[in-house]
């Protein structure tokens, strides 16, 4: 796996967001690999101009995608087998793949005995909060792969438990061609602020922290997905009501959102049981001050209060922000 130049690689995934499968494909092409792409985003969803979150074609498409079951899913599985036999790749890399069944994997392994099969997900399929209906294929397929890349150290033992023979850490990354500092005078005024949080919603205390930041008088901006259901749950006097609707900042807008703030917050996903996330590396790459939840691993990568700011609780968060 060390000498990848000239290798024929098939990267399988939904190809919905450029920083996952496509970023990986482009990086491998820079290393001299012959990369083929197999995806299914358009089978289920589409983008509308001006709307940052993709839309499902119908309720049925949404159900099939969530359950990994139905005629569209079956068609994708058959298509993958057909395309793989035609390409005959040296490596097939499943990147965040939940739709491909163990039956399909077994057929691929028989048809392509010399191909190396690789699996990876930046999410945590083994989390106690993970939905089994979404991750059952991923976990059932573990034994059929030659190599697994784990996003977090805590998952190494999980992969081994389910039959992985070779498991390695593949940490989050930033993309130099995308995640770079934007000159302040080129940033639209609606992105300039004291503090920004550009990330998804989770019910893990981040809402209370964002409310406290507003009440302290900081100019806060919020971007990200999954925030809509929260609005009805907020107390009537919550300062966050004025932020809705909240949408993700994508592409240039994400760079504007981070570069336009004096401080960029980073909350770690409790759903994924994360000890670091991609933003821990993106934000420093864009040369914005990062204020992140503390973990021992992050303190190993960044010197606390020199290369990055960390907080362990709300009080420390506000002290660091005032500083």
Secondary structure by P-SEA (a helix, b strand, c coil): ccccccbbbbbbccccccccaaaaaaaaaaaccbbbbbbcccccccccccccbbbbccaaaaaaaaacccaaaaaaaaaaaaaaaaacccbbbbcccccccaaaaaaaaaacccbbbbbbbccccccccccccccaaaaaacccccbbbbccccaaaaaaaacccbbbbbcbbbbcccccccccccccccccccbbbcccccccaaaaaaaaaaaaccbbbbbbccccccccccccccccccccccccccaaaaaaaaaaccbbbbbbbccccccccccccccccccccccccccaaaaaaccccccbbbbccaaaaaaaaac
